[in-house]
Amino acid sequence: MKGLIQQQFIPNDRNPRAFIGNTCPDIDAAIRRSEIELGNYELKQGILTLSNAREIDSTIIQKLVNTIAAIANNGPDSAGGIIIGVADKESDAIRIEELDGIKSIKVGNRNVVGIKREAKVMGISLEKYVAIIKDGIKNSALTESIKMSVLSTIDYSNYYDLGIITINILPQKEMAFVGDDVYWRNMDSTEKTQDAKKIAILAKRF
C-alpha cells in the first residue's frame, strides 16, 4: 500500500514556512498557539522520566518520531512543531521543580521547565543532549525526505537560561511513514491507523 500511495502524489511547489523561531517571544507565541492549534503542536517536558531514578524514557524518541510523521501528515499547507522543555500539566511542572530545583516559567496554561536541568542530571553537555534527539530521529524509520527536513530544523534556544529545543515540521510534499506505519493527529494526540479508508483520506491531502 505504501508504494501505491506514494505513486499518486502530486508535486507541490509551495514554499515551506518555519513555524517556531528560537527567540523567547517566538517560543512564547508558539506555546500559546499550541493551546488552540492542537493538531499542529506537541509539547514535551524532556527525555527523562519523572521518577526518582531519572532514567531516559525508553519510549520518548519513538514517540517524537511518530508525532513528527503525524504532524507532517496534516497536509502540504500545514506546518507545526515540537517544543521540548515545556510541561503541559501543572502536576508535572511541580514535580520537576521538586526534582531539579528549578523555577518554571508560566506561559499561557503551560509551564516552561527547560532541558538544561536534564543535561545536568545526566552529566552531559547540551550538545550531547541535543545529539541524543538528533541521532534518535536520524536512525529512525521515518520517511527519508521528512527526516532530512526535520533534522535541518532542530534548534536550541537558551530561553531565560532554562534551555528549549524546537523541532520544526515544515509543509511536506509527500505522506509520512514510520516504516510501513501511518500516524495522524487526532486533536492533541498522535494515533496510528491501519484503516485503509483513513489512510486514503490522509493521502488525498497531498
N, C-alpha and C positions, 0 to 999 in steps of 0.2 A: 504493500500500500504506500509506503514512504516514497518509493521511486515513482509511482504513478502520480502522486500528488505533486511532487517537485517538477514533473514534466509539464504541468499545467500552469505554472507561474507566469504571469505577465510582467515583463520588465517595468520597473518603477524608477523614474529618473528624478523623483523629488529629492531635494537636498535634505540630508538629515539635520536635525537640530538637537543641540545639547539640552538637557533638561535641568541638570543641577550644576551650578558653579561651585567653586571652592572657597568663596568668601563667606564670612559669617552671615551677612544679610541674605546671600543666595541660599545658604543651607537653612536658615530660619524660614525663608519663604517656601522652600520645598517641604519642610516638616509640616508647615501649616497646610499646604496643599494636600499632603498625604491624608489629612482628615476628611477631605472632600472627594479627591480623585483616588478612591480606594484601590482600584484595579491597576493603577499606574505606579504605585509605590510600595516598597516593603521596608520596614524598619527592623533592625536587629541590634540588640544591646551589645553583642560581641560574639566571640567564638568560644568562650569558656562557659561551663555550666555555673550555676549559682549555688552549687553545693559547697560544703566546706572544703572538699578536695580540690576545687577549682581546676578541673581537668578540661581539655579541649572536648567540646561536644562532638562526638563521632559522626553525627548526622548533619552538622552545620554546613559543610561545604556542599554536600549533595543538595541540601535544601536551597542554598544560594543558586546553584546551577539550575535546578528545577524552576525556581522563581524567575531567573533570567529568561529562560525559554518561554515561560508563561506570559511575561510582560511583553516579550518580543512578539508573541502571537496575538497581541491586541490589534495588530494591523500596521500597514505601511504608513499610516498617517498619525501614528501614536508613538510617543516616546515615554520613557519612565526611568525609574532608577531605584537603587537600593542604598540606604544610608546605614552604615554600621557604626554603632556608638550611641544609639538612641533607644531608650526603653519606652515601649508603648503602653506599659502597665505601671501604675503608681507603685504597686507592691514590689515589682522588680527594681524600680529605682531606689526604693527604701532599702531593699536587700543589698543592692550594690553599694550604697552609701555605707552600710554597716560593714560589709566585707572589705571594701577597698579604701575606706576613709576619705572619700571624695564628696564634694557637694555638687549635685546635679543642677542643671540649668533648665528651668521650665520654659518651653516654647509651645504655645497653644495648650493642648492636652497631653503633650509628650514631654519626656524628660531626657535631656542630653546628658549622657553619663561618660561618653568618650571611650577611647580604646587604649589610651596611654596607660591607664591603670592595669589593663590586662597584660600589656607588654612588660610592665614592671613585675607583676606577679609571676610571669613566665620567665623572667630574667633574660629577655631578648631585646634587641633594638627594634625601633619602629619599622625600619627597613625589613627586618626579618619577619616581623608580624605581617606586614603587607604582602611579603613574598609567600607566606603560607596560603593566603587567599588567592593570589595570582596563580601560584602553582596548582592549587586545587582546581581552579577553573581551566587552566591550560591542559591538565591531564584528564579532564572530564570527557564524557561522550557527547557534549553539546555540539550542535551543528557548527562546522568549522568556520564558516563566514561570520556567524554571530559571535563565536568565541573570540575571533581576532578583533572584531569591532569592540567588544566589551573590554578585552584586555587593554586596548589602547585608551580607554576612557577612565580606568580606575585612577582615582586621585586621592590625595591626603590633604586635609586641612588641619591646622593647629587648633582651630576653634576654641578660643579662650583658654588655651593650654590643656584642653581635655583630649583633643585629637579625634578627628572624624574621618572615616573612609567613605567615599562616594563611588558608586558604580553606575555609570550612565548606560541605559539601554536605548540606543538610537533607533529611529524607524528603520525597519528591515524590508528587503525586497523578497524574502522567502520565508516560509514557515520554519519554525524552530523545532528541532527534535532533540531529545536526550537519548542517544542510541536510537531505538525504534519507538520510544515512548513520546507521547504528546501531552503537554501540560497547558493549562489555561487558567486565567484569573477569574474567580467567582467572587466578586467584590474584593475583599482584602485577603482572600485565601488562594493558595495555589493548589490546583487539583489536577490529577492525572485522569485522562479519559481514554477508554478503549472503545467507545461508542462510535461506530463508523459514520453515523449521521452527524454527530457533533464534530468529528474530525473534518468532515466535508465542509461544514459550515465555517470552521476556522480557516480552512484552505481557501475558501472563496473570498476571504478578507484580502488576499494577495492577488 
